[in-house]
Amino acid sequence: MADVRIYRPARTAMQSGMRKTRRWRLQFLAQVPQSVESLMGWTASNDTAEQVFLSFPDRASAVRFAETHGLQYEIADPADQRPGQQSYADNFRPHRPT
């Protein structure tokens, strides 16, 4: 089982730009299952490493970091989805796809 996951974050539905999706992230995966705290019913965990995200400029440096520290890693390659160019006039074409 992998200790960390290396990925490039996808843009959220609230973003129109690609600003925070260029860098690669290394996320530590949960090693201890979460439990429900008895008094308040909150979800608790003793593993604080899963809260850590490291950011890298490219995939190779994230992999190098994981290998240097002896971490098993899995890489999630991003799906590149580029929106097609569309002019404002295309919104008013009579036979536009819906």
Jmol script that loads the backbone (N, CA, C; Angstrom):
load data "model"
ATOM      1  N   MET A   1       0.844  -1.186   0.000  1.00  0.00           N
ATOM      2  CA  MET A   1       0.000   0.000   0.000  1.00  0.00           C
ATOM      3  C   MET A   1       0.882   1.239   0.000  1.00  0.00           C
ATOM      4  N   ALA A   2       0.440   2.244  -0.685  1.00  0.00           N
ATOM      5  CA  ALA A   2       1.218   3.469  -0.812  1.00  0.00           C
ATOM      6  C   ALA A   2       1.119   4.307   0.455  1.00  0.00           C
ATOM      7  N   ASP A   3       2.207   5.010   0.751  1.00  0.00           N
ATOM      8  CA  ASP A   3       2.234   5.924   1.891  1.00  0.00           C
ATOM      9  C   ASP A   3       1.737   7.315   1.497  1.00  0.00           C
ATOM     10  N   VAL A   4       2.052   7.713   0.255  1.00  0.00           N
ATOM     11  CA  VAL A   4       1.685   9.043  -0.217  1.00  0.00           C
ATOM     12  C   VAL A   4       1.063   8.952  -1.607  1.00  0.00           C
ATOM     13  N   ARG A   5       0.345   9.994  -1.951  1.00  0.00           N
ATOM     14  CA  ARG A   5      -0.250  10.110  -3.281  1.00  0.00           C
ATOM     15  C   ARG A   5       0.269  11.388  -3.907  1.00  0.00           C
ATOM     16  N   ILE A   6       0.725  11.298  -5.147  1.00  0.00           N
ATOM     17  CA  ILE A   6       1.240  12.451  -5.879  1.00  0.00           C
ATOM     18  C   ILE A   6       0.244  12.757  -6.995  1.00  0.00           C
ATOM     19  N   TYR A   7      -0.219  14.001  -7.038  1.00  0.00           N
ATOM     20  CA  TYR A   7      -1.229  14.365  -8.028  1.00  0.00           C
ATOM     21  C   TYR A   7      -1.179  15.854  -8.312  1.00  0.00           C
ATOM     22  N   ARG A   8      -1.829  16.237  -9.380  1.00  0.00           N
ATOM     23  CA  ARG A   8      -2.036  17.646  -9.689  1.00  0.00           C
ATOM     24  C   ARG A   8      -3.491  17.947  -9.432  1.00  0.00           C
ATOM     25  N   PRO A   9      -3.812  18.896  -8.549  1.00  0.00           N
ATOM     26  CA  PRO A   9      -5.215  19.136  -8.203  1.00  0.00           C
ATOM     27  C   PRO A   9      -6.010  19.679  -9.386  1.00  0.00           C
ATOM     28  N   ALA A  10      -7.237  19.225  -9.474  1.00  0.00           N
ATOM     29  CA  ALA A  10      -8.136  19.726 -10.512  1.00  0.00           C
ATOM     30  C   ALA A  10      -8.728  21.052 -10.049  1.00  0.00           C
ATOM     31  N   ARG A  11      -9.140  21.840 -10.994  1.00  0.00           N
ATOM     32  CA  ARG A  11      -9.749  23.106 -10.600  1.00  0.00           C
ATOM     33  C   ARG A  11     -11.145  22.827 -10.060  1.00  0.00           C
ATOM     34  N   THR A  12     -11.557  23.628  -9.114  1.00  0.00           N
ATOM     35  CA  THR A  12     -12.866  23.436  -8.507  1.00  0.00           C
ATOM     36  C   THR A  12     -13.941  24.062  -9.382  1.00  0.00           C
ATOM     37  N   ALA A  13     -15.179  23.782  -9.069  1.00  0.00           N
ATOM     38  CA  ALA A  13     -16.283  24.347  -9.832  1.00  0.00           C
ATOM     39  C   ALA A  13     -16.379  25.855  -9.636  1.00  0.00           C
ATOM     40  N   MET A  14     -15.791  26.366  -8.578  1.00  0.00           N
ATOM     41  CA  MET A  14     -15.846  27.800  -8.300  1.00  0.00           C
ATOM     42  C   MET A  14     -14.727  28.566  -8.996  1.00  0.00           C
ATOM     43  N   GLN A  15     -13.789  27.864  -9.641  1.00  0.00           N
ATOM     44  CA  GLN A  15     -12.684  28.520 -10.322  1.00  0.00           C
ATOM     45  C   GLN A  15     -12.957  28.580 -11.812  1.00  0.00           C
ATOM     46  N   SER A  16     -12.671  29.703 -12.413  1.00  0.00           N
ATOM     47  CA  SER A  16     -12.741  29.772 -13.861  1.00  0.00           C
ATOM     48  C   SER A  16     -11.347  29.681 -14.455  1.00  0.00           C
ATOM     49  N   GLY A  17     -10.335  29.931 -13.644  1.00  0.00           N
ATOM     50  CA  GLY A  17      -8.965  29.894 -14.125  1.00  0.00           C
ATOM     51  C   GLY A  17      -8.244  28.632 -13.695  1.00  0.00           C
ATOM     52  N   MET A  18      -6.983  28.537 -14.098  1.00  0.00           N
ATOM     53  CA  MET A  18      -6.175  27.356 -13.811  1.00  0.00           C
ATOM     54  C   MET A  18      -5.032  27.681 -12.847  1.00  0.00           C
ATOM     55  N   ARG A  19      -5.150  28.767 -12.095  1.00  0.00           N
ATOM     56  CA  ARG A  19      -4.054  29.284 -11.283  1.00  0.00           C
ATOM     57  C   ARG A  19      -3.488  28.266 -10.300  1.00  0.00           C
ATOM     58  N   LYS A  20      -4.294  27.612  -9.521  1.00  0.00           N
ATOM     59  CA  LYS A  20      -3.794  26.734  -8.463  1.00  0.00           C
ATOM     60  C   LYS A  20      -3.749  25.268  -8.879  1.00  0.00           C
ATOM     61  N   THR A  21      -3.708  25.007 -10.171  1.00  0.00           N
ATOM     62  CA  THR A  21      -3.692  23.626 -10.635  1.00  0.00           C
ATOM     63  C   THR A  21      -2.401  23.263 -11.345  1.00  0.00           C
ATOM     64  N   ARG A  22      -1.434  24.134 -11.370  1.00  0.00           N
ATOM     65  CA  ARG A  22      -0.193  23.877 -12.104  1.00  0.00           C
ATOM     66  C   ARG A  22       0.826  23.079 -11.295  1.00  0.00           C
ATOM     67  N   ARG A  23       0.828  23.234  -9.997  1.00  0.00           N
ATOM     68  CA  ARG A  23       1.834  22.574  -9.162  1.00  0.00           C
ATOM     69  C   ARG A  23       1.365  21.180  -8.768  1.00  0.00           C
ATOM     70  N   TRP A  24       2.311  20.306  -8.483  1.00  0.00           N
ATOM     71  CA  TRP A  24       2.016  18.940  -8.062  1.00  0.00           C
ATOM     72  C   TRP A  24       1.974  18.895  -6.549  1.00  0.00           C
ATOM     73  N   ARG A  25       1.093  18.070  -5.992  1.00  0.00           N
ATOM     74  CA  ARG A  25       0.944  17.939  -4.541  1.00  0.00           C
ATOM     75  C   ARG A  25       1.296  16.526  -4.112  1.00  0.00           C
ATOM     76  N   LEU A  26       1.904  16.431  -2.961  1.00  0.00           N
ATOM     77  CA  LEU A  26       2.189  15.154  -2.326  1.00  0.00           C
ATOM     78  C   LEU A  26       1.362  15.122  -1.051  1.00  0.00           C
ATOM     79  N   GLN A  27       0.476  14.150  -0.960  1.00  0.00           N
ATOM     80  CA  GLN A  27      -0.436  14.042   0.176  1.00  0.00           C
ATOM     81  C   GLN A  27      -0.178  12.724   0.891  1.00  0.00           C
ATOM     82  N   PHE A  28       0.006  12.793   2.192  1.00  0.00           N
ATOM     83  CA  PHE A  28       0.167  11.583   2.989  1.00  0.00           C
ATOM     84  C   PHE A  28      -1.194  10.924   3.170  1.00  0.00           C
ATOM     85  N   LEU A  29      -1.256   9.624   2.945  1.00  0.00           N
ATOM     86  CA  LEU A  29      -2.512   8.891   3.074  1.00  0.00           C
ATOM     87  C   LEU A  29      -2.707   8.435   4.513  1.00  0.00           C
ATOM     88  N   ALA A  30      -3.948   8.197   4.883  1.00  0.00           N
ATOM     89  CA  ALA A  30      -4.286   7.800   6.255  1.00  0.00           C
ATOM     90  C   ALA A  30      -3.727   6.413   6.553  1.00  0.00           C
ATOM     91  N   GLN A  31      -2.992   6.292   7.635  1.00  0.00           N
ATOM     92  CA  GLN A  31      -2.448   5.008   8.071  1.00  0.00           C
ATOM     93  C   GLN A  31      -3.291   4.404   9.187  1.00  0.00           C
ATOM     94  N   VAL A  32      -4.022   5.253   9.896  1.00  0.00           N
ATOM     95  CA  VAL A  32      -4.864   4.830  11.016  1.00  0.00           C
ATOM     96  C   VAL A  32      -6.306   5.195  10.663  1.00  0.00           C
ATOM     97  N   PRO A  33      -7.253   4.286  10.826  1.00  0.00           N
ATOM     98  CA  PRO A  33      -8.640   4.638  10.502  1.00  0.00           C
ATOM     99  C   PRO A  33      -9.188   5.703  11.455  1.00  0.00           C
ATOM    100  N   GLN A  34     -10.108   6.491  10.946  1.00  0.00           N
ATOM    101  CA  GLN A  34     -10.722   7.523  11.768  1.00  0.00           C
ATOM    102  C   GLN A  34     -11.758   6.899  12.692  1.00  0.00           C
ATOM    103  N   SER A  35     -11.992   7.560  13.803  1.00  0.00           N
ATOM    104  CA  SER A  35     -12.973   7.070  14.767  1.00  0.00           C
ATOM    105  C   SER A  35     -13.928   8.208  15.119  1.00  0.00           C
ATOM    106  N   VAL A  36     -15.060   7.845  15.670  1.00  0.00           N
ATOM    107  CA  VAL A  36     -16.039   8.842  16.093  1.00  0.00           C
ATOM    108  C   VAL A  36     -15.817   9.132  17.566  1.00  0.00           C
ATOM    109  N   GLU A  37     -15.631  10.402  17.882  1.00  0.00           N
ATOM    110  CA  GLU A  37     -15.387  10.827  19.256  1.00  0.00           C
ATOM    111  C   GLU A  37     -16.695  10.691  20.031  1.00  0.00           C
ATOM    112  N   SER A  38     -16.632  10.103  21.215  1.00  0.00           N
ATOM    113  CA  SER A  38     -17.843   9.714  21.938  1.00  0.00           C
ATOM    114  C   SER A  38     -18.639  10.890  22.511  1.00  0.00           C
ATOM    115  N   LEU A  39     -17.984  11.943  22.962  1.00  0.00           N
ATOM    116  CA  LEU A  39     -18.692  13.031  23.616  1.00  0.00           C
ATOM    117  C   LEU A  39     -19.484  13.892  22.625  1.00  0.00           C
ATOM    118  N   MET A  40     -18.816  14.384  21.594  1.00  0.00           N
ATOM    119  CA  MET A  40     -19.460  15.303  20.651  1.00  0.00           C
ATOM    120  C   MET A  40     -19.860  14.640  19.334  1.00  0.00           C
ATOM    121  N   GLY A  41     -19.356  13.448  19.072  1.00  0.00           N
ATOM    122  CA  GLY A  41     -19.682  12.769  17.830  1.00  0.00           C
ATOM    123  C   GLY A  41     -18.865  13.230  16.636  1.00  0.00           C
ATOM    124  N   TRP A  42     -17.769  13.931  16.888  1.00  0.00           N
ATOM    125  CA  TRP A  42     -16.921  14.402  15.808  1.00  0.00           C
ATOM    126  C   TRP A  42     -16.032  13.271  15.321  1.00  0.00           C
ATOM    127  N   THR A  43     -15.593  13.372  14.101  1.00  0.00           N
ATOM    128  CA  THR A  43     -14.663  12.392  13.555  1.00  0.00           C
ATOM    129  C   THR A  43     -13.261  12.758  14.026  1.00  0.00           C
ATOM    130  N   ALA A  44     -12.557  11.781  14.576  1.00  0.00           N
ATOM    131  CA  ALA A  44     -11.230  12.036  15.132  1.00  0.00           C
ATOM    132  C   ALA A  44     -10.225  11.060  14.537  1.00  0.00           C
ATOM    133  N   SER A  45      -8.966  11.452  14.584  1.00  0.00           N
ATOM    134  CA  SER A  45      -7.885  10.593  14.123  1.00  0.00           C
ATOM    135  C   SER A  45      -6.617  10.956  14.881  1.00  0.00           C
ATOM    136  N   ASN A  46      -5.802   9.964  15.150  1.00  0.00           N
ATOM    137  CA  ASN A  46      -4.524  10.208  15.818  1.00  0.00           C
ATOM    138  C   ASN A  46      -3.402  10.433  14.817  1.00  0.00           C
ATOM    139  N   ASP A  47      -3.689  10.252  13.548  1.00  0.00           N
ATOM    140  CA  ASP A  47      -2.685  10.388  12.502  1.00  0.00           C
ATOM    141  C   ASP A  47      -2.710  11.817  11.960  1.00  0.00           C
ATOM    142  N   THR A  48      -1.754  12.635  12.383  1.00  0.00           N
ATOM    143  CA  THR A  48      -1.729  14.025  11.925  1.00  0.00           C
ATOM    144  C   THR A  48      -1.013  14.175  10.588  1.00  0.00           C
ATOM    145  N   ALA A  49      -0.340  13.137  10.121  1.00  0.00           N
ATOM    146  CA  ALA A  49       0.378  13.234   8.846  1.00  0.00           C
ATOM    147  C   ALA A  49      -0.574  13.378   7.668  1.00  0.00           C
ATOM    148  N   GLU A  50      -1.799  12.877   7.788  1.00  0.00           N
ATOM    149  CA  GLU A  50      -2.736  12.978   6.669  1.00  0.00           C
ATOM    150  C   GLU A  50      -3.208  14.413   6.435  1.00  0.00           C
ATOM    151  N   GLN A  51      -2.906  15.314   7.336  1.00  0.00           N
ATOM    152  CA  GLN A  51      -3.262  16.721   7.161  1.00  0.00           C
ATOM    153  C   GLN A  51      -2.191  17.488   6.394  1.00  0.00           C
ATOM    154  N   VAL A  52      -1.065  16.828   6.096  1.00  0.00           N
ATOM    155  CA  VAL A  52       0.072  17.494   5.474  1.00  0.00           C
ATOM    156  C   VAL A  52      -0.004  17.367   3.951  1.00  0.00           C
ATOM    157  N   PHE A  53       0.113  18.505   3.260  1.00  0.00           N
ATOM    158  CA  PHE A  53       0.208  18.550   1.809  1.00  0.00           C
ATOM    159  C   PHE A  53       1.509  19.267   1.472  1.00  0.00           C
ATOM    160  N   LEU A  54       2.333  18.658   0.648  1.00  0.00           N
ATOM    161  CA  LEU A  54       3.547  19.310   0.176  1.00  0.00           C
ATOM    162  C   LEU A  54       3.356  19.671  -1.286  1.00  0.00           C
ATOM    163  N   SER A  55       3.861  20.818  -1.678  1.00  0.00           N
ATOM    164  CA  SER A  55       3.682  21.306  -3.038  1.00  0.00           C
ATOM    165  C   SER A  55       5.028  21.314  -3.758  1.00  0.00           C
ATOM    166  N   PHE A  56       5.019  20.883  -5.032  1.00  0.00           N
ATOM    167  CA  PHE A  56       6.238  20.799  -5.830  1.00  0.00           C
ATOM    168  C   PHE A  56       5.985  21.409  -7.206  1.00  0.00           C
ATOM    169  N   PRO A  57       7.016  21.979  -7.815  1.00  0.00           N
ATOM    170  CA  PRO A  57       6.819  22.612  -9.124  1.00  0.00           C
ATOM    171  C   PRO A  57       6.573  21.619 -10.256  1.00  0.00           C
ATOM    172  N   ASP A  58       7.099  20.396 -10.121  1.00  0.00           N
ATOM    173  CA  ASP A  58       6.878  19.404 -11.167  1.00  0.00           C
ATOM    174  C   ASP A  58       6.798  18.005 -10.562  1.00  0.00           C
ATOM    175  N   ARG A  59       6.384  17.071 -11.392  1.00  0.00           N
ATOM    176  CA  ARG A  59       6.172  15.691 -10.950  1.00  0.00           C
ATOM    177  C   ARG A  59       7.482  15.021 -10.527  1.00  0.00           C
ATOM    178  N   ALA A  60       8.558  15.290 -11.255  1.00  0.00           N
ATOM    179  CA  ALA A  60       9.839  14.643 -10.979  1.00  0.00           C
ATOM    180  C   ALA A  60      10.364  15.002  -9.591  1.00  0.00           C
ATOM    181  N   SER A  61      10.208  16.235  -9.178  1.00  0.00           N
ATOM    182  CA  SER A  61      10.711  16.624  -7.858  1.00  0.00           C
ATOM    183  C   SER A  61       9.865  16.014  -6.742  1.00  0.00           C
ATOM    184  N   ALA A  62       8.576  15.810  -6.968  1.00  0.00           N
ATOM    185  CA  ALA A  62       7.736  15.146  -5.966  1.00  0.00           C
ATOM    186  C   ALA A  62       8.118  13.679  -5.836  1.00  0.00           C
ATOM    187  N   VAL A  63       8.381  13.025  -6.962  1.00  0.00           N
ATOM    188  CA  VAL A  63       8.810  11.621  -6.939  1.00  0.00           C
ATOM    189  C   VAL A  63      10.177  11.501  -6.277  1.00  0.00           C
ATOM    190  N   ARG A  64      11.077  12.428  -6.576  1.00  0.00           N
ATOM    191  CA  ARG A  64      12.410  12.412  -5.976  1.00  0.00           C
ATOM    192  C   ARG A  64      12.324  12.568  -4.457  1.00  0.00           C
ATOM    193  N   PHE A  65      11.436  13.436  -3.975  1.00  0.00           N
ATOM    194  CA  PHE A  65      11.252  13.617  -2.538  1.00  0.00           C
ATOM    195  C   PHE A  65      10.765  12.323  -1.893  1.00  0.00           C
ATOM    196  N   ALA A  66       9.782  11.674  -2.517  1.00  0.00           N
ATOM    197  CA  ALA A  66       9.235  10.434  -1.959  1.00  0.00           C
ATOM    198  C   ALA A  66      10.285   9.329  -1.934  1.00  0.00           C
ATOM    199  N   GLU A  67      11.068   9.212  -2.996  1.00  0.00           N
ATOM    200  CA  GLU A  67      12.105   8.181  -3.037  1.00  0.00           C
ATOM    201  C   GLU A  67      13.228   8.472  -2.054  1.00  0.00           C
ATOM    202  N   THR A  68      13.571   9.734  -1.885  1.00  0.00           N
ATOM    203  CA  THR A  68      14.627  10.110  -0.940  1.00  0.00           C
ATOM    204  C   THR A  68      14.246   9.751   0.491  1.00  0.00           C
ATOM    205  N   HIS A  69      12.978   9.916   0.829  1.00  0.00           N
ATOM    206  CA  HIS A  69      12.513   9.641   2.186  1.00  0.00           C
ATOM    207  C   HIS A  69      11.968   8.228   2.357  1.00  0.00           C
ATOM    208  N   GLY A  70      12.133   7.382   1.346  1.00  0.00           N
ATOM    209  CA  GLY A  70      11.720   5.988   1.450  1.00  0.00           C
ATOM    210  C   GLY A  70      10.219   5.783   1.521  1.00  0.00           C
ATOM    211  N   LEU A  71       9.463   6.633   0.872  1.00  0.00           N
ATOM    212  CA  LEU A  71       8.004   6.531   0.889  1.00  0.00           C
ATOM    213  C   LEU A  71       7.515   5.806  -0.361  1.00  0.00           C
ATOM    214  N   GLN A  72       6.563   4.910  -0.186  1.00  0.00           N
ATOM    215  CA  GLN A  72       5.919   4.296  -1.341  1.00  0.00           C
ATOM    216  C   GLN A  72       4.881   5.281  -1.847  1.00  0.00           C
ATOM    217  N   TYR A  73       4.817   5.443  -3.155  1.00  0.00           N
ATOM    218  CA  TYR A  73       3.932   6.466  -3.702  1.00  0.00           C
ATOM    219  C   TYR A  73       3.100   5.912  -4.846  1.00  0.00           C
ATOM    220  N   GLU A  74       1.975   6.549  -5.053  1.00  0.00           N
ATOM    221  CA  GLU A  74       1.151   6.296  -6.235  1.00  0.00           C
ATOM    222  C   GLU A  74       0.931   7.633  -6.919  1.00  0.00           C
ATOM    223  N   ILE A  75       0.948   7.614  -8.239  1.00  0.00           N
ATOM    224  CA  ILE A  75       0.824   8.845  -9.010  1.00  0.00           C
ATOM    225  C   ILE A  75      -0.518   8.841  -9.725  1.00  0.00           C
ATOM    226  N   ALA A  76      -1.264   9.903  -9.549  1.00  0.00           N
ATOM    227  CA  ALA A  76      -2.535  10.082 -10.252  1.00  0.00           C
ATOM    228  C   ALA A  76      -2.309  11.123 -11.341  1.00  0.00           C
ATOM    229  N   ASP A  77      -2.241  10.669 -12.580  1.00  0.00           N
ATOM    230  CA  ASP A  77      -2.028  11.586 -13.697  1.00  0.00           C
ATOM    231  C   ASP A  77      -3.293  12.392 -13.964  1.00  0.00           C
ATOM    232  N   PRO A  78      -3.144  13.688 -14.184  1.00  0.00           N
ATOM    233  CA  PRO A  78      -4.333  14.516 -14.426  1.00  0.00           C
ATOM    234  C   PRO A  78      -4.877  14.294 -15.828  1.00  0.00           C
ATOM    235  N   ALA A  79      -6.166  14.428 -15.957  1.00  0.00           N
ATOM    236  CA  ALA A  79      -6.800  14.376 -17.270  1.00  0.00           C
ATOM    237  C   ALA A  79      -6.856  15.798 -17.808  1.00  0.00           C
ATOM    238  N   ASP A  80      -6.137  16.047 -18.879  1.00  0.00           N
ATOM    239  CA  ASP A  80      -6.126  17.392 -19.456  1.00  0.00           C
ATOM    240  C   ASP A  80      -7.419  17.627 -20.211  1.00  0.00           C
ATOM    241  N   GLN A  81      -8.165  18.595 -19.750  1.00  0.00           N
ATOM    242  CA  GLN A  81      -9.404  18.963 -20.416  1.00  0.00           C
ATOM    243  C   GLN A  81      -9.346  20.442 -20.729  1.00  0.00           C
ATOM    244  N   ARG A  82      -9.164  20.724 -21.978  1.00  0.00           N
ATOM    245  CA  ARG A  82      -9.111  22.107 -22.430  1.00  0.00           C
ATOM    246  C   ARG A  82     -10.456  22.484 -23.038  1.00  0.00           C
ATOM    247  N   PRO A  83     -11.056  23.549 -22.582  1.00  0.00           N
ATOM    248  CA  PRO A  83     -12.308  23.970 -23.217  1.00  0.00           C
ATOM    249  C   PRO A  83     -12.034  24.487 -24.624  1.00  0.00           C
ATOM    250  N   GLY A  84     -12.930  24.195 -25.528  1.00  0.00           N
ATOM    251  CA  GLY A  84     -12.779  24.678 -26.895  1.00  0.00           C
ATOM    252  C   GLY A  84     -12.997  26.174 -26.974  1.00  0.00           C
ATOM    253  N   GLN A  85     -12.346  26.801 -27.928  1.00  0.00           N
ATOM    254  CA  GLN A  85     -12.522  28.238 -28.108  1.00  0.00           C
ATOM    255  C   GLN A  85     -13.921  28.497 -28.655  1.00  0.00           C
ATOM    256  N   GLN A  86     -14.585  29.441 -28.089  1.00  0.00           N
ATOM    257  CA  GLN A  86     -15.937  29.771 -28.502  1.00  0.00           C
ATOM    258  C   GLN A  86     -16.082  31.285 -28.459  1.00  0.00           C
ATOM    259  N   SER A  87     -16.648  31.813 -29.490  1.00  0.00           N
ATOM    260  CA  SER A  87     -16.876  33.252 -29.500  1.00  0.00           C
ATOM    261  C   SER A  87     -18.232  33.555 -28.870  1.00  0.00           C
ATOM    262  N   TYR A  88     -18.421  34.779 -28.512  1.00  0.00           N
ATOM    263  CA  TYR A  88     -19.678  35.188 -27.894  1.00  0.00           C
ATOM    264  C   TYR A  88     -20.841  35.030 -28.877  1.00  0.00           C
ATOM    265  N   ALA A  89     -20.576  35.209 -30.149  1.00  0.00           N
ATOM    266  CA  ALA A  89     -21.624  35.096 -31.171  1.00  0.00           C
ATOM    267  C   ALA A  89     -22.139  33.661 -31.299  1.00  0.00           C
ATOM    268  N   ASP A  90     -21.337  32.669 -30.899  1.00  0.00           N
ATOM    269  CA  ASP A  90     -21.786  31.274 -30.971  1.00  0.00           C
ATOM    270  C   ASP A  90     -22.979  31.008 -30.061  1.00  0.00           C
ATOM    271  N   ASN A  91     -23.182  31.804 -29.056  1.00  0.00           N
ATOM    272  CA  ASN A  91     -24.333  31.622 -28.172  1.00  0.00           C
ATOM    273  C   ASN A  91     -25.656  31.897 -28.875  1.00  0.00           C
ATOM    274  N   PHE A  92     -25.611  32.611 -29.981  1.00  0.00           N
ATOM    275  CA  PHE A  92     -26.834  33.020 -30.660  1.00  0.00           C
ATOM    276  C   PHE A  92     -27.006  32.361 -32.024  1.00  0.00           C
ATOM    277  N   ARG A  93     -26.218  31.367 -32.343  1.00  0.00           N
ATOM    278  CA  ARG A  93     -26.353  30.656 -33.613  1.00  0.00           C
ATOM    279  C   ARG A  93     -27.617  29.800 -33.575  1.00  0.00           C
ATOM    280  N   PRO A  94     -28.340  29.714 -34.693  1.00  0.00           N
ATOM    281  CA  PRO A  94     -29.609  28.974 -34.677  1.00  0.00           C
ATOM    282  C   PRO A  94     -29.443  27.465 -34.512  1.00  0.00           C
ATOM    283  N   HIS A  95     -28.345  26.890 -34.964  1.00  0.00           N
ATOM    284  CA  HIS A  95     -28.187  25.433 -34.904  1.00  0.00           C
ATOM    285  C   HIS A  95     -27.038  25.040 -33.979  1.00  0.00           C
ATOM    286  N   ARG A  96     -26.949  25.680 -32.853  1.00  0.00           N
ATOM    287  CA  ARG A  96     -25.864  25.360 -31.925  1.00  0.00           C
ATOM    288  C   ARG A  96     -26.220  24.103 -31.133  1.00  0.00           C
ATOM    289  N   PRO A  97     -25.220  23.297 -30.778  1.00  0.00           N
ATOM    290  CA  PRO A  97     -25.503  22.100 -29.966  1.00  0.00           C
ATOM    291  C   PRO A  97     -25.897  22.494 -28.547  1.00  0.00           C
ATOM    292  N   THR A  98     -26.832  21.776 -27.982  1.00  0.00           N
ATOM    293  CA  THR A  98     -27.285  22.084 -26.624  1.00  0.00           C
ATOM    294  C   THR A  98     -26.916  21.000 -25.671  1.00  0.00           C
TER     295      THR A  98
END
end "model"
wireframe off; spacefill off
backbone 0.3
color backbone group
